[in-house]
Amino acid sequence: MDDIARDASPAVVKEPKRHSFLVDLFIRLVREKPLGTVGGVIVLLLLLVGIFADLLAPYGYNEVWVGGKLDAPSAINWLGTDSVGRDMLSRIIYGARISMYVGLGASALSTLISALIGLISGYLGGKTDLIIQRFVDAWMCFPGIFILLTVMALVGPGIVQVIVVLGVLYGITGSRTMRSAVIAIKGNVYVEAARSIGCPTGRVLLRHILPNVMAPLIIVFTTRMGAAIIVEATISFLGYGIPHPFPSWGGMLSRGRVFMLQAPHLAVWPGLALSIVVYGINMLGDALRDLLDPRLRGGVGRYGLKVEAKKDRG
């Protein structure tokens, strides 16, 4: 009888060890998304190079070598010198700091604006949503490069101006994503329960809506970072972005194209740095989108582990 009772008892399945959200996301990124992991390493290197540019750069970004104009890569100047005689490696390293400032600053500002507009428009609905979305429609009718060049021509070049203009441009455009996420969440039972007991609108937005749209916010932030860096390089290439002599990769490309036949390294190195950084950011953003979007991850993760455990018990 004891053997029969022992056989009839339900199998005890040991639940996997629970990690925090960030640790769980990191583990899944390494295991499931190798290209995303490579992108994360590239982004981490960009941040480290930008933060410690003063220690990593062998020379100042505007330090001129007398008689060393357009030198090819050598043991002294690993990436050569530009048309003025400045070390290209040092300018590339300091350019990473500018790209980090623009990427993080514009992405943070645009994400904040998108979240604010999306929360208000999606949650309140009605006439408020109608008015806000018609303004967004009118804003999206104008080409982004037209707005950028017009505003930059009015306010003048500068890193703060670039961050603010890119942040506002991408923030208003990306508010549609946040609005859709808020509309999908606000009809859930826990939101209705909070409203039924008289919870203020601000508390509902901050405690019940905002935490549940963090996944789209993270995706918007990472995708906007790569776009902001490439657009900053574009307008700097045209002469409306970061002013000379600050080492913007786009500005270095613009000045290097004049000497493409004589010294091709002037355009090769900043173009290569720009391509690698944007590629890494895009790979990381795509990987995070696949891991955080429940429509794409297919139940893999904590929910998938719970389902498997229930099947084992059955």
Buried (B, 14 or more C-beta within 10 A) or exposed (E): EEEEEEEEEEEEEEEEEEEEEEEBBBEBBEEBBEBBBBBBEBBEBBBEBBEEBEEBBEBEBBEBBEEBBBBEBEEEBBBBBBBBBBBBBBBBBBBBBBBBBBBBBBBBBBBBBBBBBBBBBBBBBEEEBEEBBEBBEEBEEEEBEEBBBEBBEEBEBBBEBBBBBBBBBBBBBBBBBBBBBBBEBBEEEEBEEBBEEEBEEEEBBEEBBBEBBEBBBBBBBBBBBBBBBBBBBBBBBBBBBBBBEBBBBBBBBBBBEEBEEEBBBBBBBBBEBBEEBBBBBBBBBBBBBBBBEEEEBEEBBBEEBEEEBEEEEE
